[in-house]
Amino acid sequence: MQPNLTRAIHLEPSICLRCLLRLSKGTRLPRRRILNQASTRSSATAAGALFTRDYFSANRSNVSPPHTGSALLPTKDRAQHEVSAGAAIRDLAKAPSTQHNVPKTATSNNTLNGFTPSELPHRRRKRLKDDQQASVASIDVIPPDASSRLSTISTTLPPSSLRRLFSLYLSLSKPRLSFLIVLTTAAAYSLYPVPAVLLPQATASPSLSTLTLVFLTSGTALCSASANALNMIMEPEHDAKMSRTRNRPLVRGYIGRRGALVFATVAGIVGVGSLYYGVNPTVSFLGGLNIFLYAGVYTPMKRISVLNTWVGAVVGGIPPLMGWAAAAGQTATGSGGWQELLLSEHSIGGWLLATFLYAWQFPHFNALSWTIRDEYKFAGYRMLAWVNPRMNGRVAFRYALLSFPICGALWWFGITDQGFLLTSSVVNAWIVREAWKFWRKDGYKGSARGLFWAGVWHLPVVMVLAMAHKKGLWEGVWQRLNGETQEDMWTDEDEADALQEAPQGALRPVASVIT
């Protein structure tokens, strides 16, 4: 018999068989840390603070006394320990609730750290991801529109002043949107290629009637103001649910619906009338058609189908067609009807500009609607941003790509010069890049805000570049700088026309003389 075993038997004659077998195997290094009685009691207390009898009974488990190593204790101490353990379990069962025993400070700290004892790990990860996306989306919120800002500014003015009244009614017209519409109309008017009879003495660019341009821009602005005012009249209760539109004058009650309706009616009649008498009936019809499409079709369709975005894009594409038809009416050789102004071979430029405006609105509006998609959903507007977010990004990217072939077609059909291909490609590449990021990142990480501001600058920059690169503009300036007179240019053009119209046999002597 081993010495250790003999010593253990002499020290404790009433040893159990389990302890005898343990001592016979010799001493081994413990694989785990041996807990003493004090640590075991603290662990049991902490476990009791988190788990009650209701918890175990709900899971069909029985409460069992924690293992404290009582089998290794002497008989007298083991009996005393079992009595104390049973008393502790009875006290634990009599506890009313563990949630009341947990200090409030600990619960609040766990809540602040994003942890709750009953929350599963995968649900916690999903919640933290959603919170992170919500915090990023809050950074990308687009500021309120110009109508809301003007309405807020008007509250600082005296109640009965004309400045306050002017600011309120100006806010009904959505001035920023109306300005872009007028800009596209004037750009199309100036890009129309007028015959050489109307060329000025300084450059070879077309010179159209300034008075017609005044009627065109003012009439277009009034038609846009009428359509926007009617849009606000139909949606005050829904605009109140959105952060960008909740400060509009009709929502805040600064203007009544009757006053807004009078403003919209007067603006529409004066706008359409000025286009009819100052420009031509075709442009007047297009202006009235735009009011009907925007207020009568697009506005109610926003609550019915996502196709409202495509209808709104048609509304945005009509103003450049109005400008082109206004210029074509001054050089019409026939009756000047809508077939000649809109369907002739010289009307291709107007349709290209209208297509450019139609395509531009998708990346711009899709990025805008994504930032407030939850508000659109709460207000009841069916937008791709929340109905189908992935399609929202794809549509924005696809229509952004169309800016390249449209600008190339403007050069191909002789509306602009070759320099427009280079300068417009730089701006088009910018918006395509932002649209790509918006699609691949699903609008997060600032991609929606980047595409929105790219669209804001893309439209006016391309329009200004097209006017700066109009076909024949810089050729006339360069010829005038070289000292050539208008008569010399006309003589050169007449000689070129004579060479083209001469018979085949007559071209050789002329060519030999020239060489």
C-alpha positions as CSV (number, residue, x, y, z in Angstrom):
1,M,0.0,0.0,0.0
2,Q,1.3,3.5,-0.8
3,P,2.4,5.7,2.0
4,N,0.0,8.5,1.0
5,L,-2.9,6.1,1.2
6,T,-1.8,4.7,4.6
7,R,-1.5,8.3,5.9
8,A,-4.9,9.2,4.6
9,I,-6.5,6.1,6.2
10,H,-5.0,6.8,9.6
11,L,-6.1,10.5,9.4
12,E,-9.6,9.7,8.4
13,P,-10.8,6.2,9.3
14,S,-14.4,6.9,8.0
15,I,-13.4,7.7,4.4
16,C,-15.8,6.8,1.5
17,L,-15.0,4.6,-1.4
18,R,-15.0,7.5,-3.9
19,C,-12.3,9.3,-2.0
20,L,-10.3,6.2,-1.6
21,L,-10.2,5.7,-5.3
22,R,-9.3,9.3,-5.9
23,L,-6.4,9.1,-3.5
24,S,-5.1,5.9,-4.9
25,K,-4.6,7.5,-8.4
26,G,-2.2,10.0,-7.0
27,T,-2.2,13.8,-7.4
28,R,-2.7,15.2,-10.9
29,L,-2.6,18.7,-12.2
30,P,-6.1,20.1,-12.4
31,R,-7.3,21.0,-15.9
32,R,-9.6,23.6,-14.6
33,R,-9.4,26.2,-11.9
34,I,-10.8,24.7,-8.6
35,L,-13.4,27.0,-7.2
36,N,-13.5,27.5,-3.5
37,Q,-16.7,27.7,-1.4
38,A,-16.8,31.5,-1.5
39,S,-16.5,31.8,-5.3
40,T,-19.2,29.1,-5.7
41,R,-21.5,31.0,-3.4
42,S,-20.9,34.2,-5.4
43,S,-21.6,32.4,-8.7
44,A,-24.8,30.9,-7.3
45,T,-25.9,34.4,-6.2
46,A,-25.1,35.9,-9.6
47,A,-27.0,33.1,-11.3
48,G,-29.9,33.5,-9.1
49,A,-30.0,37.2,-9.9
50,L,-30.5,36.4,-13.6
51,F,-32.5,33.1,-13.6
52,T,-35.6,32.5,-11.5
53,R,-37.8,29.5,-11.0
54,D,-40.1,30.8,-13.6
55,Y,-37.4,30.7,-16.2
56,F,-36.5,27.1,-15.6
57,S,-40.1,26.0,-15.2
58,A,-40.9,27.6,-18.5
59,N,-38.2,25.6,-20.2
60,R,-39.3,22.4,-18.4
61,S,-36.1,22.2,-16.3
62,N,-35.8,21.7,-12.6
63,V,-33.7,23.7,-10.2
64,S,-30.8,21.7,-8.9
65,P,-28.3,22.7,-6.3
66,P,-25.1,24.0,-7.7
67,H,-22.1,21.7,-7.5
68,T,-19.8,22.8,-4.7
69,G,-17.7,19.7,-4.2
70,S,-19.6,18.6,-1.1
71,A,-18.6,15.0,-1.8
72,L,-15.0,15.9,-1.0
73,L,-15.9,17.3,2.4
74,P,-16.0,15.4,5.7
75,T,-19.3,13.8,6.7
76,K,-20.1,16.5,9.4
77,D,-19.2,19.4,7.1
78,R,-21.0,17.8,4.2
79,A,-24.2,17.6,6.0
80,Q,-23.9,21.2,7.2
81,H,-23.2,22.3,3.7
82,E,-26.2,20.5,2.2
83,V,-28.4,22.1,4.8
84,S,-27.1,25.6,3.9
85,A,-27.4,24.9,0.2
86,G,-31.0,23.8,0.6
87,A,-31.8,26.9,2.5
88,A,-30.3,29.0,-0.2
89,I,-32.4,27.3,-2.8
90,R,-35.5,27.8,-0.8
91,D,-34.7,31.5,-0.4
92,L,-34.1,31.7,-4.2
93,A,-37.4,30.2,-4.9
94,K,-39.2,32.7,-2.6
95,A,-37.6,35.6,-4.5
96,P,-40.5,37.5,-6.3
97,S,-38.6,38.5,-9.4
98,T,-35.1,38.9,-10.7
99,Q,-35.7,41.9,-12.7
100,H,-36.7,43.8,-9.6
101,N,-33.5,42.6,-7.8
102,V,-31.2,43.9,-10.6
103,P,-30.2,47.5,-10.0
104,K,-31.6,50.0,-12.4
105,T,-28.2,51.4,-13.2
106,A,-27.0,48.1,-14.5
107,T,-30.1,47.7,-16.7
108,S,-29.7,51.1,-18.1
109,N,-26.0,50.5,-18.8
110,N,-26.8,47.3,-20.6
111,T,-29.5,49.1,-22.7
112,L,-27.1,51.9,-23.5
113,N,-24.5,49.4,-24.7
114,G,-27.1,47.8,-27.0
115,F,-27.4,44.6,-25.0
116,T,-30.4,43.1,-23.4
117,P,-30.2,39.6,-21.6
118,S,-33.1,38.3,-23.6
119,E,-31.8,39.4,-27.1
120,L,-30.3,36.8,-29.3
121,P,-26.9,37.4,-30.8
122,H,-28.0,37.4,-34.5
123,R,-30.9,39.8,-33.7
124,R,-28.5,42.1,-31.9
125,R,-26.1,42.2,-34.9
126,K,-29.0,43.0,-37.2
127,R,-30.3,45.8,-34.9
128,L,-26.8,47.3,-34.7
129,K,-26.5,47.2,-38.5
130,D,-29.9,48.9,-39.0
131,D,-28.9,51.5,-36.4
132,Q,-25.7,52.2,-38.3
133,Q,-27.5,52.5,-41.6
134,A,-30.0,54.8,-40.1
135,S,-27.3,57.0,-38.7
136,V,-25.6,57.2,-42.1
137,A,-28.9,57.9,-43.8
138,S,-29.5,60.8,-41.4
139,I,-26.3,62.4,-42.6
140,D,-27.5,62.2,-46.3
141,V,-30.8,64.0,-45.7
142,I,-31.4,66.6,-48.4
143,P,-32.2,70.1,-47.0
144,P,-35.7,71.6,-47.3
145,D,-36.8,72.9,-50.7
146,A,-36.9,76.5,-51.8
147,S,-40.7,76.8,-51.1
148,S,-40.2,75.8,-47.5
149,R,-37.3,78.2,-47.0
150,L,-39.2,81.1,-48.5
151,S,-42.2,80.3,-46.3
152,T,-39.9,80.3,-43.2
153,I,-38.3,83.5,-44.2
154,S,-41.6,85.2,-44.7
155,T,-42.5,84.7,-41.1
156,T,-39.7,87.2,-40.1
157,L,-41.2,90.0,-42.2
158,P,-44.0,92.3,-41.1
159,P,-47.5,90.6,-41.4
160,S,-49.0,93.2,-43.7
161,S,-46.0,94.0,-45.8
162,L,-45.8,93.5,-49.6
163,R,-42.5,91.7,-49.2
164,R,-44.1,89.0,-47.0
165,L,-47.0,88.6,-49.5
166,F,-44.5,88.4,-52.4
167,S,-42.4,85.8,-50.7
168,L,-45.4,83.6,-49.8
169,Y,-46.8,83.6,-53.4
170,L,-43.3,83.1,-54.8
171,S,-42.9,80.0,-52.7
172,L,-46.0,78.6,-54.3
173,S,-44.2,78.6,-57.7
174,K,-41.2,76.4,-56.5
175,P,-38.7,79.0,-57.7
176,R,-35.7,76.7,-58.0
177,L,-37.6,74.2,-60.2
178,S,-39.2,76.9,-62.3
179,F,-35.7,78.5,-62.9
180,L,-34.4,75.2,-64.2
181,I,-37.4,74.9,-66.5
182,V,-36.9,78.4,-67.9
183,L,-33.2,77.8,-68.4
184,T,-33.8,74.7,-70.5
185,T,-36.4,76.5,-72.5
186,A,-34.1,79.5,-73.2
187,A,-31.2,77.1,-74.0
188,A,-33.2,75.3,-76.6
189,Y,-34.4,78.6,-78.1
190,S,-30.8,79.8,-78.5
191,L,-29.5,76.5,-80.0
192,Y,-31.9,76.5,-82.9
193,P,-29.9,76.9,-86.2
194,V,-31.3,79.9,-88.0
195,P,-30.7,80.4,-91.7
196,A,-27.9,82.7,-92.8
197,V,-30.3,85.5,-93.7
198,L,-30.8,86.2,-90.0
199,L,-27.2,86.1,-89.0
200,P,-25.8,89.3,-87.2
201,Q,-22.7,91.2,-88.3
202,A,-20.5,90.1,-85.4
203,T,-20.7,86.3,-85.3
204,A,-22.2,83.5,-87.3
205,S,-24.5,82.5,-84.5
206,P,-28.3,82.8,-85.0
207,S,-30.0,86.1,-84.0
208,L,-33.7,85.5,-83.1
209,S,-36.2,88.0,-81.8
210,T,-35.5,89.2,-78.3
211,L,-39.1,90.1,-77.7
212,T,-40.1,86.5,-78.6
213,L,-37.6,85.3,-76.0
214,V,-39.1,87.5,-73.4
215,F,-42.6,86.2,-74.0
216,L,-41.3,82.7,-74.1
217,T,-39.4,82.8,-70.8
218,S,-42.1,84.8,-68.9
219,G,-44.9,82.6,-70.2
220,T,-43.0,79.4,-69.4
221,A,-42.3,80.6,-65.9
222,L,-46.0,81.5,-65.3
223,C,-47.1,78.0,-66.6
224,S,-44.6,76.4,-64.2
225,A,-45.8,78.5,-61.3
226,S,-49.4,77.5,-62.0
227,A,-48.6,73.8,-62.2
228,N,-46.6,73.9,-59.0
229,A,-49.3,75.9,-57.1
230,L,-52.0,73.4,-58.1
231,N,-49.7,70.6,-56.9
232,M,-49.5,72.2,-53.5
233,I,-53.2,72.7,-53.3
234,M,-53.8,69.0,-53.8
235,E,-51.3,67.8,-51.2
236,P,-51.2,69.9,-48.1
237,E,-52.1,67.1,-45.7
238,H,-49.5,64.8,-47.2
239,D,-46.8,67.5,-47.4
240,A,-47.2,67.9,-43.6
241,K,-45.8,64.4,-43.1
242,M,-42.5,65.1,-44.8
243,S,-39.6,67.1,-43.5
244,R,-38.8,68.8,-46.9
245,T,-42.3,70.1,-47.4
246,R,-43.8,70.5,-43.9
247,N,-43.0,74.3,-44.0
248,R,-44.7,75.1,-47.2
249,P,-47.2,78.0,-47.0
250,L,-50.4,75.9,-47.4
251,V,-49.2,73.5,-44.8
252,R,-48.4,76.2,-42.3
253,G,-51.6,78.1,-43.0
254,Y,-49.9,81.3,-44.2
255,I,-52.0,81.1,-47.4
256,G,-55.5,79.6,-47.8
257,R,-56.5,77.2,-50.5
258,R,-58.7,79.8,-52.1
259,G,-55.9,82.3,-52.4
260,A,-53.6,79.7,-53.8
261,L,-56.2,78.6,-56.4
262,V,-56.7,82.2,-57.5
263,F,-52.9,82.5,-57.9
264,A,-52.6,79.3,-59.9
265,T,-55.6,80.2,-62.2
266,V,-54.3,83.7,-63.0
267,A,-50.7,82.5,-63.6
268,G,-51.9,79.7,-65.9
269,I,-54.2,82.0,-68.0
270,V,-51.6,84.7,-68.3
271,G,-48.8,82.2,-69.1
272,V,-50.7,80.3,-71.8
273,G,-52.0,83.6,-73.2
274,S,-48.6,85.2,-73.4
275,L,-47.2,82.1,-75.2
276,Y,-50.2,82.2,-77.6
277,Y,-50.0,85.8,-78.6
278,G,-46.2,86.4,-78.1
279,V,-44.8,83.1,-79.5
280,N,-47.1,80.8,-81.4
281,P,-50.1,78.5,-80.8
282,T,-48.0,75.3,-80.8
283,V,-45.9,76.5,-77.8
284,S,-49.0,77.7,-76.1
285,F,-50.5,74.3,-76.4
286,L,-47.4,72.6,-75.0
287,G,-47.5,75.0,-72.0
288,G,-51.1,74.2,-71.2
289,L,-50.4,70.5,-71.7
290,N,-47.6,70.6,-69.2
291,I,-49.9,72.1,-66.6
292,F,-52.5,69.4,-67.1
293,L,-49.9,66.6,-67.0
294,Y,-48.2,67.8,-63.8
295,A,-51.3,68.8,-61.8
296,G,-53.9,66.4,-63.3
297,V,-51.9,63.2,-64.0
298,Y,-48.5,63.2,-62.1
299,T,-49.8,64.6,-58.8
300,P,-52.6,62.0,-58.2
301,M,-50.6,59.2,-59.7
302,K,-47.9,59.6,-57.0
303,R,-50.2,57.7,-54.6
304,I,-51.2,55.0,-57.1
305,S,-48.1,53.7,-59.0
306,V,-44.4,54.0,-59.3
307,L,-44.9,55.0,-62.9
308,N,-45.5,58.5,-61.7
309,T,-41.7,59.1,-62.1
310,W,-41.9,58.4,-65.8
311,V,-44.9,60.7,-66.2
312,G,-43.0,63.5,-64.3
313,A,-40.0,62.9,-66.6
314,V,-42.2,63.6,-69.6
315,V,-43.3,66.9,-68.0
316,G,-39.7,67.9,-67.6
317,G,-38.9,67.1,-71.2
318,I,-41.5,69.4,-72.7
319,P,-40.0,72.8,-71.9
320,P,-36.9,72.4,-74.3
321,L,-39.3,71.3,-77.0
322,M,-41.2,74.6,-76.4
323,G,-38.1,76.6,-76.8
324,W,-37.2,74.8,-80.0
325,A,-40.7,75.3,-81.5
326,A,-40.6,78.9,-80.6
327,A,-37.4,79.5,-82.6
328,A,-38.7,77.3,-85.5
329,G,-41.8,79.4,-85.7
330,Q,-39.8,82.5,-86.7
331,T,-38.2,80.7,-89.7
332,A,-41.1,78.6,-90.8
333,T,-41.6,78.7,-94.6
334,G,-45.0,77.0,-94.5
335,S,-48.1,77.6,-92.4
336,G,-46.2,77.3,-89.2
337,G,-48.4,74.5,-87.8
338,W,-47.4,71.9,-85.2
339,Q,-46.4,69.4,-87.9
340,E,-43.8,71.8,-89.4
341,L,-42.5,72.9,-86.0
342,L,-42.3,69.5,-84.3
343,L,-42.2,66.8,-87.0
344,S,-40.0,68.3,-89.7
345,E,-36.4,67.4,-90.4
346,H,-35.2,70.5,-88.6
347,S,-36.9,69.5,-85.3
348,I,-34.4,66.8,-84.4
349,G,-32.5,69.1,-82.1
350,G,-35.6,69.9,-80.0
351,W,-36.4,66.2,-79.5
352,L,-32.8,65.5,-78.5
353,L,-32.9,68.2,-75.9
354,A,-36.2,66.9,-74.7
355,T,-34.8,63.4,-74.4
356,F,-31.8,64.7,-72.5
357,L,-34.1,66.4,-69.9
358,Y,-36.2,63.2,-69.8
359,A,-33.2,61.0,-68.9
360,W,-31.6,63.5,-66.5
361,Q,-34.6,63.5,-64.1
362,F,-34.2,59.8,-63.2
363,P,-30.7,59.9,-61.5
364,H,-31.6,63.3,-59.9
365,F,-35.0,62.4,-58.5
366,N,-34.1,58.8,-57.6
367,A,-31.3,60.1,-55.4
368,L,-33.6,62.7,-53.9
369,S,-36.4,60.3,-53.1
370,W,-34.0,57.7,-51.6
371,T,-32.9,60.1,-48.8
372,I,-36.5,60.6,-47.7
373,R,-37.9,57.2,-48.7
374,D,-39.3,56.5,-45.3
375,E,-41.2,59.8,-45.4
376,Y,-42.5,59.0,-48.8
377,K,-43.7,55.7,-47.5
378,F,-45.3,57.3,-44.5
379,A,-47.1,59.9,-46.6
380,G,-48.4,57.3,-49.0
381,Y,-46.4,58.2,-52.1
382,R,-45.4,55.1,-54.1
383,M,-41.8,55.7,-55.1
384,L,-39.2,53.3,-56.3
385,A,-36.9,54.3,-53.5
386,W,-38.9,52.2,-51.0
387,V,-41.0,50.0,-53.2
388,N,-38.0,48.5,-55.0
389,P,-34.7,50.1,-53.9
390,R,-32.5,47.9,-56.1
391,M,-34.5,48.9,-59.2
392,N,-34.3,52.5,-58.1
393,G,-30.5,52.4,-58.3
394,R,-30.5,50.5,-61.6
395,V,-32.9,53.0,-63.3
396,A,-30.7,55.9,-62.1
397,F,-27.6,54.4,-63.6
398,R,-29.1,53.4,-66.9
399,Y,-30.6,56.8,-67.6
400,A,-27.3,58.5,-66.6
401,L,-25.5,56.5,-69.3
402,L,-27.9,58.0,-71.9
403,S,-26.2,61.4,-71.5
404,F,-23.2,60.3,-73.6
405,P,-25.1,59.3,-76.8
406,I,-27.5,62.2,-76.5
407,C,-24.7,64.7,-76.4
408,G,-22.9,62.9,-79.2
409,A,-26.1,63.2,-81.3
410,L,-26.2,66.9,-80.8
411,W,-22.8,67.2,-82.5
412,W,-23.7,64.6,-85.2
413,F,-26.8,66.5,-86.3
414,G,-24.9,69.8,-86.4
415,I,-26.4,71.5,-83.3
416,T,-23.0,71.9,-81.5
417,D,-19.4,71.7,-82.6
418,Q,-16.8,69.0,-81.8
419,G,-15.6,70.7,-78.7
420,F,-18.9,69.9,-77.0
421,L,-18.0,66.2,-77.2
422,L,-15.0,66.8,-74.9
423,T,-16.4,69.2,-72.4
424,S,-19.8,67.5,-72.0
425,S,-18.1,64.1,-71.6
426,V,-16.3,65.3,-68.5
427,V,-19.6,66.4,-66.9
428,N,-21.4,63.3,-68.1
429,A,-18.6,61.1,-66.6
430,W,-19.1,62.7,-63.3
431,I,-22.8,62.0,-63.0
432,V,-22.3,58.4,-64.4
433,R,-19.7,57.8,-61.7
434,E,-22.0,59.0,-59.0
435,A,-24.9,57.0,-60.4
436,W,-22.7,53.9,-60.4
437,K,-21.8,54.4,-56.7
438,F,-25.4,55.0,-55.9
439,W,-26.4,51.7,-57.5
440,R,-23.6,49.6,-56.1
441,K,-23.9,51.0,-52.5
442,D,-27.7,51.0,-52.5
443,G,-27.7,54.7,-51.7
444,Y,-25.6,54.4,-48.5
445,K,-22.2,55.9,-47.6
446,G,-23.1,59.3,-49.0
447,S,-23.7,58.0,-52.5
448,A,-27.3,59.3,-52.6
449,R,-26.2,62.8,-51.6
450,G,-23.4,62.8,-54.1
451,L,-25.7,61.8,-57.0
452,F,-28.2,64.4,-56.0
453,W,-25.8,67.3,-56.1
454,A,-24.2,65.9,-59.3
455,G,-27.6,66.1,-60.9
456,V,-28.2,69.6,-59.6
457,W,-25.1,70.9,-61.4
458,H,-25.1,68.5,-64.3
459,L,-28.2,70.0,-66.1
460,P,-27.2,73.8,-66.1
461,V,-23.6,73.0,-66.9
462,V,-24.4,70.9,-70.0
463,M,-27.0,73.5,-71.2
464,V,-24.4,76.3,-70.8
465,L,-21.7,74.2,-72.6
466,A,-24.1,73.5,-75.4
467,M,-24.8,77.2,-75.9
468,A,-21.1,77.9,-75.7
469,H,-20.3,75.3,-78.3
470,K,-23.1,76.1,-80.7
471,K,-22.3,75.2,-84.3
472,G,-20.7,78.2,-86.1
473,L,-20.4,80.5,-83.0
474,W,-16.7,80.4,-82.6
475,E,-16.0,80.2,-86.4
476,G,-17.7,83.6,-86.8
477,V,-15.8,85.1,-83.9
478,W,-12.5,83.8,-85.3
479,Q,-13.2,85.2,-88.8
480,R,-14.0,88.6,-87.4
481,L,-10.8,88.6,-85.4
482,N,-8.9,87.8,-88.6
483,G,-10.4,90.9,-90.3
484,E,-12.8,89.1,-92.6
485,T,-16.0,91.0,-93.4
486,Q,-19.4,89.6,-93.6
487,E,-19.4,90.1,-97.4
488,D,-16.3,88.0,-97.8
489,M,-17.9,85.2,-95.8
490,W,-21.0,85.4,-97.9
491,T,-18.8,85.4,-101.1
492,D,-17.0,82.2,-100.0
493,E,-20.2,80.5,-99.2
494,D,-21.6,81.4,-102.7
495,E,-18.5,80.0,-104.4
496,A,-18.8,76.8,-102.4
497,D,-22.4,76.5,-103.4
498,A,-21.6,77.1,-107.0
499,L,-18.9,74.4,-106.9
500,Q,-21.4,71.9,-105.6
501,E,-24.1,72.8,-108.1
502,A,-21.8,72.8,-111.2
503,P,-21.8,69.9,-113.6
504,Q,-19.2,67.2,-113.5
505,G,-17.3,68.5,-116.5
506,A,-17.2,72.0,-115.2
507,L,-15.5,71.1,-112.0
508,R,-12.1,70.3,-113.5
509,P,-11.2,73.7,-114.9
510,V,-12.4,75.4,-111.8
511,A,-10.3,73.0,-109.7
512,S,-7.2,73.6,-111.8
513,V,-7.6,77.3,-111.6
514,I,-7.9,77.1,-107.8
515,T,-4.8,74.9,-107.5
